[in-house]
């Protein structure tokens, strides 16, 4: 029980992963790009119809 409690506390206390910041800094400093708010769907989620032209992928 103590181990489970310590694990849960550790997970709940974790913040933004350092790799997230590393990738973001690299993209901004090296490539001069900004991150987007576009997020990938989880494998079990179905894509929704795009109704926001700012977030929709370009039409082919």
DSSP file (Angstrom, degrees, kcal/mol; ACC not computed):
  #  RESIDUE AA STRUCTURE BP1 BP2  ACC     N-H-->O    O-->H-N    N-H-->O    O-->H-N    TCO  KAPPA ALPHA  PHI   PSI    X-CA   Y-CA   Z-CA
    1    1 A X     >        0   0    0      0, 0.0     4,-2.3     0, 0.0     5,-0.2   0.000 360.0 360.0 360.0 -40.5    0.0    0.0    0.0
    2    2 A X  H  >  +     0   0    0      1,-0.2     4,-2.4     2,-0.2     5,-0.2   0.914 360.0  51.0 -62.7 -41.6    2.8    2.4    0.8
    3    3 A X  H  > S+     0   0    0      1,-0.2     4,-2.5     2,-0.2    -1,-0.2   0.921 110.0  49.3 -62.0 -44.5    4.4    1.8   -2.6
    4    4 A X  H  > S+     0   0    0      1,-0.2     4,-2.6     2,-0.2    -1,-0.2   0.903 110.9  50.1 -61.4 -41.9    1.2    2.5   -4.4
    5    5 A X  H  X S+     0   0    0     -4,-2.3     4,-2.3     1,-0.2    -1,-0.2   0.907 111.4  48.1 -64.4 -42.0    0.7    5.7   -2.5
    6    6 A X  H  X S+     0   0    0     -4,-2.4     4,-2.2     2,-0.2    -2,-0.2   0.898 112.1  49.8 -65.9 -40.1    4.2    6.8   -3.3
    7    7 A X  H  X S+     0   0    0     -4,-2.5     4,-2.5     2,-0.2    -2,-0.2   0.937 111.8  47.6 -62.8 -47.0    3.7    6.0   -7.0
    8    8 A X  H  X S+     0   0    0     -4,-2.6     4,-2.7     1,-0.2     5,-0.2   0.905 111.7  50.5 -62.1 -42.1    0.4    7.9   -7.2
    9    9 A X  H  X S+     0   0    0     -4,-2.3     4,-1.7     1,-0.2    -1,-0.2   0.909 110.5  50.2 -62.1 -42.0    1.9   10.9   -5.4
   10   10 A X  H  X S+     0   0    0     -4,-2.2     4,-0.7     2,-0.2    -2,-0.2   0.918 112.8  45.6 -63.3 -44.7    4.9   10.9   -7.8
   11   11 A X  H >< S+     0   0    0     -4,-2.5     3,-0.9     1,-0.2    -2,-0.2   0.923 113.6  49.0 -65.1 -44.8    2.6   10.7  -10.9
   12   12 A X  H 3< S+     0   0    0     -4,-2.7    -1,-0.2     1,-0.2    -2,-0.2   0.794 111.1  51.2 -66.8 -27.4    0.2   13.4   -9.6
   13   13 A X  H 3< S+     0   0    0     -4,-1.7    -1,-0.2    -5,-0.2    -2,-0.2   0.576  84.0 110.1 -86.7  -9.7    3.2   15.7   -8.8
   14   14 A X    <<  -     0   0    0     -3,-0.9     3,-0.1    -4,-0.7     2,-0.1  -0.421  48.7-169.6 -70.8 140.8    4.8   15.5  -12.2
   15   15 A X        -     0   0    0      1,-0.3     2,-0.2    -2,-0.1    -1,-0.1  -0.035  48.2 -25.9-104.4-150.6    4.6   18.6  -14.3
   16   16 A X  S    S-     0   0    0      1,-0.1    -1,-0.3    -2,-0.1     2,-0.1  -0.456  75.1-112.7 -64.6 132.1    5.4   19.3  -17.9
   17   17 A X    >>  -     0   0    0     -2,-0.2     4,-1.2     1,-0.1     3,-0.8  -0.388  15.9-126.4 -69.2 145.0    7.9   16.8  -19.1
   18   18 A X  H 3> S+     0   0    0      1,-0.3     4,-2.6     2,-0.2     5,-0.2   0.822 108.8  62.2 -62.7 -30.7   11.3   18.2  -19.9
   19   19 A X  H 3> S+     0   0    0      1,-0.2     4,-2.6     2,-0.2    -1,-0.3   0.861  98.6  57.0 -64.5 -33.5   11.2   16.6  -23.4
   20   20 A X  H <> S+     0   0    0     -3,-0.8     4,-2.1     1,-0.2    -1,-0.2   0.929 111.0  42.4 -60.8 -44.6    8.1   18.8  -24.2
   21   21 A X  H  X S+     0   0    0     -4,-1.2     4,-3.1     2,-0.2     5,-0.3   0.896 112.2  54.3 -69.7 -39.4   10.1   21.9  -23.4
   22   22 A X  H  X S+     0   0    0     -4,-2.6     4,-2.5     2,-0.2    -2,-0.2   0.936 111.6  44.1 -59.6 -47.4   13.2   20.6  -25.3
   23   23 A X  H  X S+     0   0    0     -4,-2.6     4,-2.6     2,-0.2    -1,-0.2   0.912 114.7  49.6 -64.7 -42.7   11.2   20.0  -28.4
   24   24 A X  H  X S+     0   0    0     -4,-2.1     4,-2.2    -5,-0.2    -2,-0.2   0.929 113.0  46.1 -62.7 -45.9    9.4   23.4  -28.1
   25   25 A X  H  X S+     0   0    0     -4,-3.1     4,-3.4     2,-0.2     5,-0.4   0.904 112.9  50.5 -63.7 -41.4   12.6   25.3  -27.6
   26   26 A X  H  X>S+     0   0    0     -4,-2.5     4,-2.5    -5,-0.3     5,-1.1   0.929 110.8  48.8 -62.2 -45.8   14.3   23.5  -30.5
   27   27 A X  I  <>S+     0   0    0     -4,-2.6     6,-2.2     3,-0.2     5,-0.5   0.907 118.3  40.1 -61.5 -41.7   11.4   24.2  -32.8
   28   28 A X  I  <5S+     0   0    0     -4,-2.2     4,-0.5     4,-0.2    -2,-0.2   0.940 123.4  36.5 -74.2 -47.4   11.4   27.9  -31.8
   29   29 A X  I  <5S+     0   0    0     -4,-3.4    -3,-0.2    -5,-0.2    -2,-0.2   0.892 129.3  28.5 -77.0 -40.5   15.1   28.5  -31.6
   30   30 A X  I  <5S+     0   0    0     -4,-2.5    -3,-0.2    -5,-0.4    -2,-0.1   0.913 134.3  26.1 -88.2 -47.7   16.4   26.3  -34.5
   31   31 A X  I   <S-     0   0    0     -5,-1.1    -3,-0.2    -4,-0.4    -2,-0.1   0.617  93.1-130.6 -95.9 -13.7   13.4   26.3  -36.9
   32   32 A X      < +     0   0    0     -5,-0.5     2,-0.3    -4,-0.5    -4,-0.2   0.845  60.3 136.4  68.1  33.2   11.8   29.6  -36.0
   33   33 A X        -     0   0    0     -6,-2.2     2,-0.3    -9,-0.1    -1,-0.2  -0.739  48.5-135.7-111.6 160.5    8.3   28.0  -35.6
   34   34 A X        -     0   0    0     -2,-0.3     2,-0.1    -3,-0.1   -10,-0.0  -0.858  28.1-109.9-109.7 149.1    5.6   28.3  -33.1
   35   35 A X        -     0   0    0     -2,-0.3     2,-0.2     1,-0.1    -1,-0.0  -0.394  31.4-138.0 -74.5 157.3    3.7   25.4  -31.7
   36   36 A X        -     0   0    0      2,-0.2    -1,-0.1    -2,-0.1    19,-0.0  -0.635  15.8-125.2-109.5 169.6    0.1   24.9  -32.6
   37   37 A X  S    S+     0   0    0     -2,-0.2     2,-0.3     2,-0.1    18,-0.1   0.363  71.3 121.6 -94.8   4.8   -2.9   23.9  -30.6
   38   38 A X        -     0   0    0     18,-0.0     2,-0.4     1,-0.0    -2,-0.2  -0.536  45.6-166.8 -70.0 127.1   -3.7   21.0  -32.9
   39   39 A X        -     0   0    0     -2,-0.3     2,-0.2     0, 0.0    -2,-0.1  -0.915  19.6-118.4-119.5 144.1   -3.7   17.8  -30.9
   40   40 A X        -     0   0    0     -2,-0.4     2,-0.1     1,-0.1     3,-0.1  -0.517  33.4-115.2 -75.6 145.9   -3.6   14.2  -32.2
   41   41 A X        -     0   0    0     -2,-0.2    -1,-0.1     1,-0.1     2,-0.1  -0.474  30.4-103.8 -77.5 151.8   -6.5   12.0  -31.3
   42   42 A X    >   -     0   0    0     -2,-0.1     3,-2.0     1,-0.1    -1,-0.1  -0.418  38.9-106.0 -67.2 153.5   -6.1    9.0  -29.0
   43   43 A X  T 3  S+     0   0    0      1,-0.3    -1,-0.1    -2,-0.1    -2,-0.1   0.788 120.1  50.6 -55.8 -29.3   -6.2    5.7  -31.0
   44   44 A X  T 3  S+     0   0    0      2,-0.1     2,-0.3     0, 0.0    -1,-0.3   0.543  93.3  93.5 -87.9  -5.6   -9.7    4.9  -29.8
   45   45 A X    <   -     0   0    0     -3,-2.0     2,-0.3     1,-0.0    -4,-0.1  -0.650  69.6-135.2 -90.7 144.0  -11.2    8.3  -30.7
   46   46 A X        -     0   0    0     -2,-0.3    -4,-0.1     1,-0.1    -2,-0.1  -0.732  30.0-102.8 -93.4 144.5  -12.9    8.9  -34.0
   47   47 A X        -     0   0    0     -2,-0.3     2,-0.2     1,-0.1    -1,-0.1  -0.368  35.1-137.5 -64.6 144.0  -12.1   12.1  -35.9
   48   48 A X        -     0   0    0      1,-0.1     2,-0.2    -2,-0.0    -1,-0.1  -0.591  28.5 -90.7 -95.3 161.7  -14.8   14.8  -35.7
   49   49 A X        -     0   0    0     -2,-0.2     2,-0.6     1,-0.1    -1,-0.1  -0.508  45.4-116.4 -67.9 140.4  -16.0   16.9  -38.6
   50   50 A X        +     0   0    0     -2,-0.2    -1,-0.1     1,-0.2     3,-0.1  -0.707  46.7 157.3 -83.1 122.5  -13.9   20.1  -38.9
   51   51 A X        +     0   0    0     -2,-0.6     2,-0.6     1,-0.1    -1,-0.2   0.357  56.7  77.2-121.5   0.9  -16.0   23.2  -38.3
   52   52 A X    >>  -     0   0    0      1,-0.1     3,-1.2     2,-0.0     4,-1.1  -0.926  61.9-162.2-114.4 107.5  -13.2   25.6  -37.4
   53   53 A X  T 34 S+     0   0    0     -2,-0.6    -1,-0.1     1,-0.3    -3,-0.0   0.722  87.8  62.1 -65.0 -20.2  -11.3   26.7  -40.4
   54   54 A X  T 34 S+     0   0    0      1,-0.2    -1,-0.3    -3,-0.1    -2,-0.0   0.806 114.0  32.7 -73.6 -28.5   -8.4   27.9  -38.3
   55   55 A X  T <4 S+     0   0    0     -3,-1.2    -2,-0.2     2,-0.1    -1,-0.2   0.476  95.0 107.8-105.3  -5.0   -7.7   24.3  -37.0
   56   56 A X  S  < S-     0   0    0     -4,-1.1     3,-0.1     1,-0.1     2,-0.1  -0.470  74.2-113.1 -76.2 144.2   -8.8   22.4  -40.1
   57   57 A X        -     0   0    0     -2,-0.2    -1,-0.1     1,-0.1    -2,-0.1  -0.381  46.9 -84.5 -69.3 155.9   -6.1   20.7  -42.2
   58   58 A X        -     0   0    0      1,-0.1     2,-0.2     2,-0.1    -1,-0.1  -0.316  46.3-115.1 -62.7 142.9   -5.6   22.2  -45.7
   59   59 A X              0   0    0      1,-0.1    -1,-0.1    -3,-0.1    -3,-0.0  -0.533 360.0 360.0 -78.5 145.3   -8.0   20.8  -48.4
   60   60 A X              0   0    0     -2,-0.2    -1,-0.1     0, 0.0    -2,-0.1   0.419 360.0 360.0 -94.9 360.0   -6.4   18.8  -51.2
